[in-house]
Amino acid sequence: MTTCFADGSVRTISATVSPNTWWFVCTPQGGEANGPDLDP
């Protein structure tokens, strides 16, 4: 899926991204690091 991030970047993300990684990306104020399934 093609996703636009708040910094203006656009990336293609696999459908297999873990639920935890989605949560970390959606809650950046929590200070969590992105999971390894979002590394380029």
N, C-alpha and C positions, 0 to 999 in steps of 0.2 A: 504494500500500500504506500502511496506517496503521501508524505506528511510534511507540513510546514511548521517549523519551530518558531518560538517567540523572537529569536535572534535574526529571523528572516531567512535562515537556511532551509533548504528543502532536501529531504532524504527519502529514500525508499526503505521501508521497514518490512521485514519478513512477518508473515502471519504467525510465526512461532515465538514471538516475543513473550517472555514470561509475564504473568500478571504482576509480579513484584516490580519488574522493570517499568511497566506502564505506570504503576503507582508512584515510583520514585520520580519519573519524568513529570507527572502531573502535580507533584507536591515538592517543588524545588526548595521551598523554604525549610523543609525538613532536614536539608543538608546531606541527604543520601547521595551516593555516587551512582551513576547510571550502571546498570548491569552489563555483563560482558556481551549480551546479545544485541547491544546497540553500538558496540565498538565498530568503527569503519573497517 
